[in-house]
Every structure is written in C-alpha cells, then in structure tokens.
Amino acid sequence: MLILSIIAYLVLTVLAGYWASRRVKNSRDFMLAGKSLPLFLSSSALFATWFGSETVFGASSEFLQGGVSAVIEDPFGAALCLLLFGLFFARPLYRMGLLTLGDYFKVRYGRTTELVATVFLAPPYVGYIAAQLVAMGLILNVVTGLALLTSIVVSAAVVTVYTYIGGMWAVSITDFIQTIIIILGLLVLAVVLAVKAGGVGQVMENAAPSTFRFFPSAEFKDWVAWLAAWSVLGLGSIPSQDVFQRAMSSASEKIAVRSCYVAAVMYLTIAMLPLFISLCIAQLYPDQANDDTQMALPNMVLHHLSLPVQILFFGSLLSAIMSTTSSAILAPAAVFSENLIRPLLKRSITDRQLLVLTRLSILLFSIVATVMACMRSNIYELVAESSILSLVSLFAPLTIGLYWKGASRVGALASMVLGMVTWIIFEFSDTWWPSLVPATAVSIAAMVVGSYWWPERYRKDDQDRTQSIESAIPLRGEK
C-alpha cells in the first residue's frame, strides 16, 4: 500500500509539473519562468533551494553526531546566504536583466572571463545533484527494498525526464505545492514523536548538554573552523546559478528582495523540525540512531509509525527532493549552454536552438551526477564541496565587481584561478586550516591586487557595459 501510494503521489507531482510546463514558450520562460513569479511562488522556490536531502537527511545526521555546532553550515549558513543575497545582490543583479549568472561575468568583465567563470560555475553542481540523487535513492531503498545503486539510477531517470520537460515554471509551481506538504509532513511527524517521548520539554531535558552548544570553544582554530562552516553555504552559495535563477524569476525587483528575506526566515525556522525529530529518534530508538545516521529517520518512520504518516512523510519528502534536484540540474545546464557552448559556436543561434542546447546539457549533467552519486553516499559532504568551489573562485569577482568600479577583468581572472589553486594545495596539505579560508583570502587579495596593477583599459564598446553595471548598483539609502 505504501509503495502504491508513493508511486501515485509522484505521478501526480510529475503531472503538475507537466501542466506548468505549458507556460514555457522560450528560453527565458524555461530558465527564469518569464520573470513573472509572485512573492509566494518566488519565496517557496528560494526556500526549496536546499530544503531537501541535506537538511532532512544530512543535517539531521550531523546533528545526531555533533549537536548544533555540527550543523552551522546548514541550516544556519543557508539562511545567512538568502539574507545576504536579498540585502546586497538581488537588487543590482535583477536590474541588469541577465539570463544566467554567467551573463554577469560577460557584461562586467568580458567574454574571456565569462568562459572561465562558467568552468567554475557549472561543474560544482555535479556534487550537489549527486547528493539529491543519493537521498532519493535512500528513500526508494527503504520503501521498496531495491539496492541503493539501482535506486539512485531509477531516481536519476525520473528526475531527468521531469526536468527536461519542465523548466523553471514547473519547478516553481511544484516547489510551492511541495513546500506546503513537506512542512505539514514534518510537523505531523514532530508532534507524533514528541508525544511518544513525553513532550518537547522532556526531549530537551534528556538531551546531552553539549547538544545545544552553539559557539565553539575558546581555541583560535575552533573559531576559524566555526566561521568557515558559516561561509560554506552562507557565502559559497551566493555566486550560484541556483539561487540567482530562483530570485531572478521574480516578477519585480522588490519581490526578488522580499522573497529572499521570507525564504531565509522560513528556512531557519522550518529546518529546526528535522533536527528536533532526530533528537526524538535518538531517545526513542537509540539502536537505529547509532547505526547509519542518514538512514535513521526513514527507518524509524517505516518501522514505528502508522501507514498514513508513512505515506505523508515519504511522499512529501521524495517530491520535495525531486523539485530541488530538478532546479539543481537546470541551473548548470542553463549556464553551460548559454555561457559556454553558445559563445564557442561563434555564430548566432535561435532561441529554439538554445532551448535544445539547454535540454541536452540537462542530460549531460544528470549522467555525470548519477555516476558520482553511485561512487559516494555522504549527502552533507557532497553539498558542502559543491558550495566551497564557488566560494573560493567566484565570490570575490561577483561581490567586488558589483560594488567597485575599479574591478578589472585581470583581477577577476586572477581571483578565480588563484583561489581554486590555493584550495587544491591546502586540500592536499597536512594543516589544521580549513582549506576554504586561505583559498578565499587569496581569491579576494588577487581580485584587489590584480585590479590595481592591471586596471581596465576601456574600449569604446565597453562604455555601455560600464554604464549598465553602474545603473544596477543601488544608491545609498535606496529601497
């Protein structure tokens, strides 16, 4: 009965996405939903950016092992990213009228920088997509008994078809539906477990004191690691096509900014539910919690709760992850086709041909991510690595380029390359420093020094590009 219910649930979700896809008439509809989403759709889409495998499975697993201090990266860092994007990035980027984040690097620094940025922008999504496929595979494995690798391949096939036909319109509408359902499912599960455990107060009282420790110890290296955890998603996901795509799909600049704030509040509050649920599991079913912590939550629901709760939980969770995965595949495919393949063709192509290129890119990224998902299964680590790559290469050129007129293309290129090289060096070095810390510092320094030593030599055809950037930057005090 549970399996049939899950299948029916997924079919209805795909049908809803197919219905929404009828709005797709051109590449802007496919990539940005025609820049016409109202506040409730834009907010739910931004909320669903990470609220899937890494929050329900990854973060709850880390919380069981290390308490609050182990989940600074997500959900706290994720909420910080949405807040910062609304405060400093959504308004100027929206004003520029871009199709992808890669277009920003073309407008701001030129075509060479666009191509290099695309190389750093698109590949990190492979790890993120793989994390979602692992989560979907875990769910199918628990519910159907299929082998994990088989479940991952089946999940990839389903979500690829859905993404291929849907585009951003389908993603946005299903995000809104699934946001409501996943919140309802988690609330019901939290209430049921809290009652079984003797109430919320009893659960909190029985938890180890270290569980709720938010700040690190007084040691310097612990503080560095703590701040680095905030930065992984908090800063690393700012220069990402996924967040850009969802915010830029808003119907207006004001909606883009407000939806970031609403999504940040939603994420930080609702993400507490999986953490509380995992705490209940540790107290009620310690044997399961001590095994594979990523599997503790689905195993507990399957073996200890009623069929209606199982259907609500597994159906809503699987659909939410499908929606997150769909957007995660669409994001790099859009950048890859628009900012890499299209310029390399060295000839103009029609909008219809761009749509075909984007859909073929979806197939490419799905295949690569499926292979990676079959090789690795730690959801939290896969998500973290995808964000770190963006942080050490793209954060400085994006941020400094938006707010400093003197930023040059040489500085941007040096920032991307040296930041990534530094990260690779420290990844293979025996040091206590989190590799993203020196890599980000080098990226910022290279951006500033490179821009000072090799300032922009503006050509006549650069004037419109410069004016476009200047008009996009909000004036002080502007709302």
NORURSUL-V954994 format. One record per pair of residues at least 12 apart in sequence whose ideal C-beta (glycine too) atoms are under 6 Angstrom apart, sorted by the first residue. I is the first residue (numbers start at 0). J is the second residue. D is the distance in Angstrom with one decimal. If there is no record, write none. Layout:
i=I j=J d=D
i=I j=J d=D
This chain:
i=1 j=309 d=5.5
i=2 j=143 d=5.9
i=4 j=310 d=4.5
i=5 j=313 d=5.7
i=5 j=314 d=5.5
i=8 j=314 d=3.8
i=12 j=318 d=4.8
i=13 j=161 d=5.5
i=15 j=173 d=5.7
i=16 j=161 d=5.6
i=16 j=165 d=4.6
i=16 j=169 d=3.8
i=16 j=173 d=5.1
i=19 j=168 d=4.9
i=19 j=169 d=4.2
i=19 j=172 d=4.2
i=20 j=164 d=5.3
i=20 j=165 d=4.8
i=20 j=169 d=4.7
i=22 j=168 d=4.5
i=23 j=166 d=4.7
i=23 j=168 d=5.7
i=25 j=350 d=5.1
i=26 j=350 d=5.2
i=26 j=353 d=4.8
i=26 j=354 d=5.4
i=29 j=166 d=3.7
i=29 j=354 d=6.0
i=30 j=167 d=5.8
i=30 j=333 d=4.7
i=31 j=167 d=5.8
i=31 j=247 d=5.6
i=31 j=248 d=4.7
i=32 j=167 d=4.2
i=32 j=168 d=4.7
i=32 j=171 d=5.3
i=32 j=248 d=4.3
i=35 j=250 d=5.0
i=36 j=171 d=5.6
i=36 j=248 d=4.8
i=36 j=249 d=5.3
i=36 j=250 d=5.8
i=37 j=250 d=5.9
i=38 j=254 d=5.2
i=38 j=258 d=5.8
i=40 j=171 d=5.0
i=40 j=175 d=5.3
i=41 j=249 d=4.3
i=41 j=254 d=5.8
i=41 j=258 d=3.8
i=42 j=258 d=4.3
i=42 j=261 d=4.1
i=42 j=262 d=5.1
i=43 j=174 d=5.0
i=43 j=175 d=4.2
i=43 j=178 d=4.3
i=44 j=171 d=4.8
i=44 j=174 d=4.6
i=44 j=245 d=4.4
i=45 j=245 d=4.9
i=45 j=258 d=5.6
i=45 j=262 d=3.6
i=46 j=178 d=5.9
i=46 j=262 d=4.3
i=46 j=265 d=4.7
i=46 j=266 d=5.7
i=47 j=174 d=4.3
i=47 j=178 d=6.0
i=47 j=322 d=5.8
i=47 j=323 d=5.7
i=48 j=241 d=5.9
i=49 j=77 d=4.9
i=51 j=319 d=5.4
i=51 j=320 d=4.3
i=51 j=323 d=3.8
i=52 j=130 d=5.5
i=52 j=131 d=5.3
i=52 j=134 d=2.9
i=52 j=320 d=5.4
i=52 j=378 d=5.0
i=53 j=73 d=5.5
i=53 j=378 d=5.6
i=53 j=382 d=4.4
i=54 j=270 d=5.2
i=54 j=273 d=6.0
i=55 j=273 d=4.8
i=56 j=134 d=5.4
i=56 j=293 d=5.2
i=56 j=378 d=5.3
i=57 j=378 d=4.0
i=57 j=379 d=3.6
i=58 j=70 d=4.8
i=58 j=73 d=5.1
i=59 j=273 d=4.4
i=59 j=277 d=3.9
i=59 j=296 d=6.0
i=60 j=292 d=3.9
i=60 j=293 d=4.7
i=61 j=379 d=5.5
i=62 j=274 d=4.8
i=62 j=277 d=5.4
i=63 j=277 d=5.1
i=63 j=281 d=5.7
i=63 j=288 d=5.7
i=63 j=292 d=4.9
i=66 j=209 d=5.5
i=66 j=210 d=4.1
i=67 j=211 d=5.5
i=67 j=213 d=5.4
i=68 j=212 d=5.4
i=71 j=228 d=4.1
i=71 j=229 d=5.8
i=72 j=228 d=4.6
i=72 j=231 d=4.7
i=72 j=232 d=5.7
i=73 j=232 d=5.7
i=74 j=266 d=5.9
i=74 j=267 d=6.0
i=74 j=270 d=3.4
i=76 j=229 d=5.1
i=76 j=231 d=5.8
i=76 j=232 d=3.9
i=76 j=233 d=3.9
i=77 j=232 d=4.6
i=77 j=266 d=5.8
i=78 j=263 d=4.7
i=78 j=266 d=4.8
i=78 j=267 d=4.0
i=79 j=233 d=3.8
i=80 j=232 d=5.3
i=80 j=233 d=5.1
i=80 j=236 d=4.7
i=80 j=237 d=5.9
i=81 j=259 d=5.0
i=81 j=262 d=5.0
i=81 j=263 d=3.8
i=82 j=263 d=4.4
i=84 j=237 d=5.7
i=84 j=242 d=5.8
i=84 j=259 d=5.2
i=85 j=256 d=5.0
i=85 j=259 d=2.9
i=85 j=260 d=5.1
i=89 j=246 d=5.0
i=89 j=255 d=4.5
i=89 j=256 d=4.8
i=89 j=259 d=5.6
i=90 j=252 d=5.8
i=90 j=256 d=5.8
i=90 j=473 d=5.1
i=91 j=401 d=5.4
i=91 j=471 d=4.2
i=91 j=472 d=5.2
i=93 j=252 d=4.5
i=93 j=255 d=4.9
i=94 j=471 d=4.1
i=95 j=471 d=4.7
i=98 j=337 d=5.9
i=99 j=333 d=5.2
i=99 j=334 d=5.0
i=99 j=337 d=4.9
i=99 j=338 d=5.9
i=100 j=240 d=4.9
i=100 j=243 d=4.4
i=101 j=113 d=5.8
i=101 j=116 d=5.9
i=101 j=117 d=4.9
i=101 j=120 d=5.9
i=101 j=334 d=4.7
i=101 j=338 d=3.1
i=104 j=116 d=4.0
i=106 j=464 d=5.6
i=107 j=400 d=4.8
i=107 j=468 d=5.8
i=108 j=408 d=4.0
i=108 j=411 d=4.8
i=109 j=408 d=5.2
i=112 j=408 d=5.1
i=112 j=411 d=5.2
i=112 j=412 d=6.0
i=113 j=338 d=5.4
i=115 j=415 d=5.8
i=117 j=334 d=5.7
i=117 j=338 d=4.3
i=117 j=339 d=4.5
i=119 j=392 d=4.2
i=119 j=393 d=5.7
i=119 j=415 d=5.6
i=120 j=334 d=5.3
i=121 j=331 d=4.0
i=121 j=334 d=4.9
i=121 j=335 d=4.8
i=123 j=385 d=4.3
i=123 j=388 d=4.0
i=123 j=389 d=5.5
i=124 j=327 d=6.0
i=124 j=330 d=6.0
i=124 j=331 d=3.9
i=125 j=367 d=5.3
i=125 j=368 d=5.0
i=125 j=371 d=5.8
i=126 j=381 d=4.6
i=126 j=384 d=5.0
i=126 j=385 d=4.0
i=127 j=327 d=5.3
i=127 j=382 d=5.8
i=127 j=385 d=4.1
i=128 j=327 d=4.9
i=128 j=328 d=5.7
i=128 j=368 d=3.6
i=129 j=368 d=4.6
i=129 j=371 d=4.1
i=129 j=372 d=4.0
i=129 j=381 d=5.4
i=130 j=378 d=4.6
i=130 j=381 d=3.8
i=130 j=382 d=4.9
i=131 j=320 d=5.6
i=131 j=323 d=5.8
i=131 j=324 d=3.8
i=132 j=151 d=5.2
i=132 j=154 d=5.3
i=132 j=155 d=5.3
i=132 j=372 d=4.0
i=133 j=372 d=5.0
i=133 j=376 d=5.3
i=133 j=378 d=5.5
i=134 j=320 d=5.2
i=134 j=378 d=5.8
i=135 j=154 d=3.5
i=135 j=320 d=5.4
i=136 j=150 d=3.8
i=136 j=151 d=3.6
i=136 j=154 d=5.4
i=138 j=317 d=5.2
i=141 j=297 d=4.4
i=141 j=301 d=5.7
i=142 j=313 d=5.8
i=148 j=373 d=5.3
i=151 j=372 d=5.0
i=151 j=373 d=5.8
i=155 j=365 d=5.8
i=155 j=369 d=4.2
i=158 j=321 d=5.4
i=158 j=324 d=4.7
i=158 j=325 d=6.0
i=159 j=365 d=4.3
i=161 j=325 d=5.7
i=162 j=325 d=4.4
i=162 j=328 d=4.8
i=162 j=329 d=5.7
i=162 j=361 d=5.5
i=163 j=358 d=5.5
i=163 j=361 d=5.5
i=167 j=248 d=5.7
i=170 j=325 d=5.2
i=170 j=326 d=4.7
i=173 j=322 d=4.9
i=174 j=322 d=5.0
i=177 j=318 d=4.8
i=177 j=319 d=4.5
i=177 j=322 d=5.1
i=180 j=315 d=4.0
i=181 j=315 d=4.7
i=181 j=319 d=4.5
i=182 j=269 d=5.9
i=184 j=311 d=4.6
i=184 j=312 d=4.9
i=184 j=315 d=4.1
i=185 j=272 d=4.2
i=188 j=276 d=5.8
i=188 j=312 d=5.7
i=189 j=272 d=5.3
i=189 j=275 d=5.7
i=189 j=276 d=5.5
i=192 j=276 d=6.0
i=192 j=279 d=3.8
i=195 j=283 d=5.8
i=196 j=279 d=5.1
i=196 j=282 d=5.6
i=196 j=283 d=5.6
i=202 j=278 d=5.8
i=202 j=279 d=5.7
i=205 j=282 d=5.5
i=206 j=278 d=5.8
i=220 j=431 d=5.3
i=224 j=433 d=5.8
i=227 j=433 d=4.0
i=227 j=435 d=5.7
i=227 j=436 d=5.5
i=231 j=383 d=5.3
i=231 j=386 d=5.2
i=231 j=387 d=5.9
i=232 j=386 d=5.3
i=234 j=390 d=5.4
i=234 j=394 d=5.6
i=235 j=386 d=3.5
i=235 j=387 d=5.7
i=235 j=389 d=5.1
i=235 j=390 d=3.3
i=236 j=386 d=5.1
i=238 j=389 d=5.0
i=238 j=393 d=3.7
i=238 j=394 d=5.2
i=238 j=397 d=4.6
i=239 j=389 d=5.6
i=240 j=330 d=3.9
i=240 j=334 d=5.1
i=241 j=330 d=4.3
i=244 j=330 d=5.6
i=280 j=295 d=5.4
i=280 j=299 d=5.1
i=284 j=299 d=5.5
i=287 j=299 d=5.6
i=300 j=312 d=5.1
i=328 j=361 d=5.5
i=328 j=364 d=5.6
i=328 j=365 d=5.7
i=331 j=364 d=5.3
i=332 j=357 d=5.3
i=332 j=360 d=3.7
i=332 j=361 d=4.4
i=332 j=364 d=5.6
i=333 j=357 d=5.8
i=335 j=360 d=4.5
i=336 j=356 d=3.9
i=336 j=357 d=4.4
i=336 j=360 d=4.7
i=340 j=356 d=5.5
i=387 j=435 d=5.0
i=390 j=435 d=5.9
i=390 j=439 d=5.9
i=391 j=418 d=4.2
i=391 j=419 d=5.9
i=391 j=422 d=4.4
i=391 j=435 d=5.9
i=391 j=438 d=3.9
i=391 j=439 d=5.5
i=391 j=442 d=5.6
i=392 j=415 d=4.6
i=392 j=418 d=5.0
i=392 j=419 d=4.9
i=395 j=414 d=4.7
i=395 j=442 d=4.6
i=395 j=443 d=4.6
i=395 j=446 d=4.3
i=396 j=411 d=4.0
i=396 j=414 d=5.1
i=399 j=446 d=5.2
i=405 j=450 d=5.5
i=406 j=450 d=5.1
i=407 j=450 d=4.4
i=407 j=453 d=5.8
i=407 j=454 d=5.5
i=407 j=455 d=4.3
i=409 j=449 d=4.9
i=409 j=453 d=3.8
i=410 j=446 d=4.8
i=410 j=449 d=3.3
i=410 j=450 d=3.4
i=413 j=445 d=4.1
i=413 j=449 d=4.0
i=414 j=442 d=4.7
i=414 j=445 d=4.6
i=414 j=446 d=3.8
i=417 j=441 d=5.3
i=417 j=445 d=4.5
i=418 j=438 d=5.2
i=418 j=441 d=5.6
i=418 j=442 d=2.9
i=421 j=437 d=5.7
i=421 j=438 d=4.2
i=421 j=441 d=4.3
i=422 j=434 d=5.3
i=422 j=438 d=3.6
i=425 j=437 d=5.6
